[in-house]
Amino acid sequence: MLLIFIFLTGFGLAVSGGVSIIAYMNFLPVGVTWGDYLIFLAGRPECYFFPAGLLLMALTLWRYSSNP
C-alpha cells in the first residue's frame, strides 16, 4: 500500500512538473533560444518536480519488481 502511495505521489509530481515545462515553452515563439530556455528552467523550482517524480516512480517500480 505504501508503494502505491509513493508511486502516485511521484506521478503527481511528474505531471505538475511536466505541465510547467510545457507551459514555459510558450516563451520559445517570442524569440527565446533553447539555451536560454533551459537556463530559465534550471532556475524554476517547480520544474524540478518532473525529474523528482520520475525518480520516485522508477524507485517504486524497481522496489516492487525486486520484492513481489
Secondary structure in CASP SS format (residue, H / E / C, confidence):
PFRMAT SS
TARGET T0000
AUTHOR 0000-0000-0000
METHOD secondary structure of the structure
MODEL  1
M C 1.00
L H 1.00
L H 1.00
I H 1.00
F H 1.00
I H 1.00
F H 1.00
L H 1.00
T H 1.00
G H 1.00
F H 1.00
G H 1.00
L H 1.00
A H 1.00
V H 1.00
S H 1.00
G H 1.00
G H 1.00
V H 1.00
S H 1.00
I H 1.00
I H 1.00
A H 1.00
Y H 1.00
M H 1.00
N H 1.00
F H 1.00
L H 1.00
P H 1.00
V H 1.00
G C 1.00
V C 1.00
T C 1.00
W H 1.00
G H 1.00
D H 1.00
Y H 1.00
L H 1.00
I H 1.00
F H 1.00
L H 1.00
A H 1.00
G C 1.00
R C 1.00
P H 1.00
E H 1.00
C H 1.00
Y H 1.00
F H 1.00
F H 1.00
P H 1.00
A H 1.00
G H 1.00
L H 1.00
L H 1.00
L H 1.00
M H 1.00
A H 1.00
L H 1.00
T H 1.00
L H 1.00
W H 1.00
R H 1.00
Y H 1.00
S H 1.00
S H 1.00
N C 1.00
P C 1.00
END
